[in-house]
């Protein structure tokens, strides 16, 4: 299973267009799985922008446990997710 994940990461990094990546997501993931990815990204952005955790939980209908995990990731000194959010926010 780990080798399969490694292979997928390699494939994802080789995709050179939005359209191709969108097709991969459409072919490989269900609507629920894509929703879950987007939800996780949104909760990370909202934590990063300082929205209170209880408010995020109520707005997104998710557990505080998921939010706490996201918060811990963003507090890591070398958090790539934090860097990506900042780059995306700042253009």
C-alpha positions in Angstrom: 0.0 0.0 0.0 2.8 2.4 0.8 4.4 1.8 -2.6 1.0 2.6 -4.2 0.8 5.9 -2.3 4.3 6.8 -3.4 3.5 6.0 -7.0 0.3 8.2 -6.8 2.3 11.1 -5.3 4.8 10.8 -8.2 2.0 10.8 -10.8 0.3 13.8 -9.2 3.6 15.8 -9.3 4.0 15.0 -13.0 0.5 16.4 -13.9 1.1 19.6 -15.8 -2.4 21.1 -16.1 -5.5 21.9 -14.1 -7.6 20.1 -16.6 -5.6 16.8 -16.3 -5.6 17.0 -12.5 -9.4 17.6 -12.5 -9.9 14.5 -14.7 -7.8 12.4 -12.3 -9.8 13.6 -9.4 -13.1 12.9 -11.3 -12.0 9.4 -12.3 -10.4 8.3 -9.0 -12.5 9.9 -6.3 -16.2 9.9 -5.5 -18.1 13.2 -4.9 -17.9 12.5 -1.2 -14.2 12.0 -1.3 -13.7 15.2 -3.2 -16.0 17.0 -0.8 -13.9 15.7 2.1 -10.6 16.9 0.5 -12.1 20.3 0.0 -13.6 20.4 3.5 -10.2 19.6 5.0 -8.5 22.4 2.9 -11.2 24.9 4.0 -10.9 24.1 7.7 -7.1 24.5 7.4 -7.6 27.9 5.8 -10.1 29.0 8.4 -7.8 27.9 11.3 -4.9 29.8 9.7 -7.0 33.0 9.3 -7.8 32.9 13.0 -11.5 31.8 13.0 -12.4 30.2 16.4 -12.4 26.4 16.4 -15.9 26.1 17.8 -17.2 28.4 15.1 -15.5 26.4 12.4 -17.0 23.2 13.9 -20.5 24.7 13.8 -20.2 26.2 10.3 -18.7 23.2 8.7 -20.4 20.5 10.7 -17.2 18.8 11.8 -15.7 17.6 15.0 -13.4 19.6 17.2 -11.0 16.7 17.0 -10.5 17.2 13.2 -10.0 20.9 13.8 -7.5 20.3 16.6 -5.5 18.0 14.3 -5.4 20.8 11.7 -4.4 23.3 14.2 -1.5 21.2 15.3 -0.3 20.8 11.8 -0.4 24.6 11.2 1.6 25.2 14.4 4.5 23.0 13.2 7.5 25.2 12.5 8.0 23.7 9.0 4.3 23.3 8.1 4.0 22.9 4.3 0.2 23.3 4.5 0.7 26.7 6.3 3.2 27.8 3.6 0.8 26.7 0.8 -2.1 28.6 2.4 0.0 31.7 2.7 1.2 31.4 -0.9 -2.3 30.9 -2.2 -3.6 33.8 -0.2 -0.9 36.2 -1.2 -1.0 35.2 -4.9 
